[in-house]
Amino acid sequence: MSKRLAVAVVGLGIGRAHLDAYATLPELYEIKAVCDLDDAKCTSAAATYEAAIATTRFADLLQPGIIDIVDICTPPATHRPLVEQALAAGLHVVCEKPLTGSLGDADAIVTAAKSAKGTLSPIFQYRFGNGLQKLKLLQDKGLCGTPYLSTIETSWRREADYYDTPWRGKWDSELGGCCLAQAIHAHDILSYVNGPIKSVFARLATRVNPIEVEDCAAITVEMANGSLATLAVTLGATEELSRLRFMFSDMTVESRSTHPYRPGDDPWHFKGRTPAIDAAIAQAFSEFKPSPESFAGQFARIHASLTTASPLPVTLADARASLELITAIYHSAATDMPVTLPLPPDHPSYQSWVPNRRSWTR
Ligand SMILES: NC(=O)c1ccc[n+]([C@@H]2O[C@H](COP(=O)([O-])OP(=O)(O)OC[C@H]3O[C@@H](n4cnc5c(N)ncnc54)[C@H](O)[C@@H]3O)[C@@H](O)[C@H]2O)c1
């Protein structure tokens, strides 16, 4: 594979942020094409990013020999068909969160990906902040000790103008509320740090905006490693904040980035149980090499993976795990009961967590 990969970005809302990130990595990526149903967005993005191709037709991108990677940034309900078409055309695929709208759809994508020539990279760009990567370094070195408790807070604000975009706030098109659309990043970090989830109990409410889906959530989680976690989410905060705290037997670790949408970035705070542990933390950080963060951080790592045949930085299994947590959250809230993972294919919410599509009623 040639070193410089030709990329097409589809969907030019958050897709513009993806284009900004590819543009910071010109030695790795050529922005070859932009695609949106809205012709004016295509023309504008093609001019800004000097893309050779601007098209409103997704199928134009699938012709052989034009691009290496299709990056899908369209609304959630469109992801599965676009991902499957791109994989069938033999292309590598990047796909925004949420990958898709049910475990059943996710497993159909897993099956399609197994026989595909290209790879599929779900987006979880919050992982690639240097503060969080320092915690991963300490974990790799075995310095953290036994995990006790994680507290994950996503306190953001969304007002009426956000829901002017017709697909938002509705079960059929957004597929979920704050747990799916906003807090999915912070909740992915819980599993990135502490591994698989064992059980979930969730209370959800819609209190901030007149929408179908939830905009407040209080969730308790038991991890397979025995530690506990609380997940708190609102879209009604008057001051936006994302805060991640991980309490281990040998240290407490806290995100201190003030940017609500970049909690993984430096600075993070690390406090060891003893001066000797603090010294070991400082010694570990003397070896730490900062990397690009956020979208550029994920794209640089995807490029390294594709050109050296090494593992992808975010896997399909990671995206599926995030959807399994979402399924458990919605099932728990709807049934008023805790939910134990993993969820089997005959689980009543496996084919859909969306109230008017699922195969059961309360
Ligand atoms: N990773 C993040 O931090 C982050 C942030 C925002 C949004 N997102 C995700 O990105 C996706 C898009 O969200 P958004 O806020 O940019 O939405 P948006 O509505 O602002 O933009 C989506 C664009 O996709 C276009 N589109 C829709 N269907 C299309 C199709 N079939 N072919 C080509 N273009 C099509 C629309 O015309 C629109 O311009 C969602 O899945 C959302 O959850 C992720």
The ligand as a Tripos MOL2 file, in Angstrom:
@<TRIPOS>MOLECULE
LIG
   44    48     1     0     0
SMALL
NO_CHARGES

@<TRIPOS>ATOM
      1 N1        -16.9510   12.1420   17.0830 N.am      1 LIG1
      2 C1        -17.5740   13.2540   17.4540 C.2       1 LIG1
      3 O1        -17.1110   13.9760   18.3450 O.2       1 LIG1
      4 C2        -18.8520   13.6470   16.7710 C.ar      1 LIG1
      5 C3        -19.3410   14.9630   16.8870 C.ar      1 LIG1
      6 C4        -20.5250   15.2940   16.2030 C.ar      1 LIG1
      7 C5        -21.1960   14.3370   15.4680 C.ar      1 LIG1
      8 N2        -20.7100   13.0500   15.4210 N.ar      1 LIG1
      9 C6        -21.4120   12.0170   14.6540 C.3       1 LIG1
     10 O2        -21.2400   12.3010   13.2740 O.3       1 LIG1
     11 C7        -22.4030   11.9550   12.5450 C.3       1 LIG1
     12 C8        -22.9360   13.1970   11.8200 C.3       1 LIG1
     13 O3        -23.2940   14.1590   12.7770 O.3       1 LIG1
     14 P1        -23.3060   15.7310   12.3980 P.3       1 LIG1
     15 O4        -23.5250   16.4430   13.6800 O.co2     1 LIG1
     16 O5        -22.1240   16.0850   11.5780 O.co2     1 LIG1
     17 O6        -24.6180   15.8020   11.4960 O.3       1 LIG1
     18 P2        -25.0470   16.9580   10.4660 P.3       1 LIG1
     19 O7        -26.4910   16.7840   10.2400 O.co2     1 LIG1
     20 O8        -24.5150   18.2610   10.9310 O.co2     1 LIG1
     21 O9        -24.2360   16.5710    9.1490 O.3       1 LIG1
     22 C9        -24.4880   15.3730    8.4610 C.3       1 LIG1
     23 C10       -24.2880   15.6240    6.9670 C.3       1 LIG1
     24 O10       -24.4520   14.3640    6.2920 O.3       1 LIG1
     25 C11       -25.1190   14.6150    5.0710 C.3       1 LIG1
     26 N3        -25.7240   13.3660    4.6210 N.ar      1 LIG1
     27 C12       -26.7680   12.7200    5.1640 C.ar      1 LIG1
     28 N4        -26.9900   11.5430    4.5030 N.ar      1 LIG1
     29 C13       -26.0510   11.4680    3.5290 C.ar      1 LIG1
     30 C14       -25.7570   10.5230    2.5130 C.ar      1 LIG1
     31 N5        -26.4600    9.4020    2.3870 N.pl3     1 LIG1
     32 N6        -24.7260   10.7680    1.6750 N.ar      1 LIG1
     33 C15       -23.9880   11.9180    1.7850 C.ar      1 LIG1
     34 N7        -24.2330   12.8580    2.7350 N.ar      1 LIG1
     35 C16       -25.2390   12.6370    3.5960 C.ar      1 LIG1
     36 C17       -26.1120   15.7110    5.4120 C.3       1 LIG1
     37 O11       -26.5180   16.4200    4.2440 O.3       1 LIG1
     38 C18       -25.3110   16.5810    6.3720 C.3       1 LIG1
     39 O12       -24.6230   17.6310    5.7190 O.3       1 LIG1
     40 C19       -23.3820   11.3840   13.5650 C.3       1 LIG1
     41 O13       -23.2690    9.9790   13.5930 O.3       1 LIG1
     42 C20       -22.9070   11.9800   14.8830 C.3       1 LIG1
     43 O14       -23.2410   11.1770   16.0030 O.3       1 LIG1
     44 C21       -19.5590   12.7170   16.0430 C.ar      1 LIG1
@<TRIPOS>BOND
     1     1     2 1
     2     2     3 2
     3     2     4 1
     4     4     5 ar
     5     4    44 ar
     6     5     6 ar
     7     6     7 ar
     8     7     8 ar
     9     8     9 1
    10     8    44 ar
    11     9    10 1
    12     9    42 1
    13    10    11 1
    14    11    12 1
    15    11    40 1
    16    12    13 1
    17    13    14 1
    18    14    15 2
    19    14    16 1
    20    14    17 1
    21    17    18 1
    22    18    19 2
    23    18    20 1
    24    18    21 1
    25    21    22 1
    26    22    23 1
    27    23    24 1
    28    23    38 1
    29    24    25 1
    30    25    26 1
    31    25    36 1
    32    26    27 ar
    33    26    35 ar
    34    27    28 ar
    35    28    29 ar
    36    29    30 ar
    37    29    35 ar
    38    30    31 1
    39    30    32 ar
    40    32    33 ar
    41    33    34 ar
    42    34    35 ar
    43    36    37 1
    44    36    38 1
    45    38    39 1
    46    40    41 1
    47    40    42 1
    48    42    43 1
@<TRIPOS>SUBSTRUCTURE
     1 LIG1         1 GROUP 0 **** ****
